Structure formats: C-alpha cells, structure tokens
Amino acid sequence: MSYISENQINQAIELIINTRDFCGDEMLAIIDFCQDENIQDWRKVYRIANFRANHRWNEYKKQAGVNPKYCF
C-alpha cells in the first residue's frame, strides 16, 4: 500500500470543494489529480478526502445560514 501525504490529501479536499462549487465530477477530478501526482490508489484518496470535504462543506453551509436539517 502506498503512502499518501497529508499535503496530497489536503490538495484533494480543496479539489473536491472547488469541483462542487462548479458542479463538476468530483471522482473524475480525483482520478486526474492522482494521475498527476503519481498516486496509484485513487479510491483511497477519494474516500479520505471526500469524508473530510463533507465535513468542511457542512461547516460552510452552517456559516451560510442553511437550515440544519440540510447539514449532515
């Protein structure tokens, strides 16, 4: 199993959030990112980064005043 640095995970989180802002394909963006970074296990990167991006995304929704029932 290959090592994935915290910096790469943070870049992937930012990529997911930016992709959401522009209604893009998050998974495809991560696949492309992993190819550029020479990371073999894109699924692992996606799983970790998506989990953390969801948390950050919900924080953004709360700050924007979104009804809590739409924040998970």
N, C-alpha and C positions, 0 to 999 in steps of 0.2 A: 504494500500500500504506500502510495506516495505522500510526501509531506506537503501540506498546503499552508502557506504562511498566513498569519493574521492580516498582514497588509493585503494579500490577494483576496482574502475573504471580505475585507472592508471595501476593496475596489468593486467586488462583485455585488455587495449590498448597495453601493451607490449606483451601480449599473442597473440593478433591478428597480430601484426607486425612480431613476430617470426614465427607464423604459415604461414604467407605469404612468408617469406624467404624460408621456407621448402616446399612450395606448399601443405600445409595441409588444412584441413577442418576447417575454422575459426569458423563457427557456432557450430560445434561439440566440438571444444576446449572450447568455452564459456560455453556450456552446462555442460561439465565436471568441469570446473572451478567453476561454480555456485553451482553445487552439492557439491564440496569440501568445498566451503565457506558457505554452507547452505543458499544460496540466492534463494528465491522462483521464482522471476521474471527474468528469464534468458533473455527474449526478451528485457526487458528494459535495462539490462546491455549491451547486444549486440548492441542495437540501439545507445546508448550513446557512447560506446567505439568504435564502427565502425566509427561513424561520426568523432570522434577525431583522430582515427588511419588513416583515409583517409587524413586528413589534414597533419599529420606528414609524411605519406608516400609520399605525393606530395612534401613536403619540401625536403625529401631525394632524390627524382627524380630530382628536380631542382639543388640540390648540385652536383648530379652526371652528370649534363650536358644533361639531357634528353630534347628533343625538347619540348618547352612549349605547343605545341598543344596536347601532350600526358599527360599533367598535368591538372587536372580539379579542 
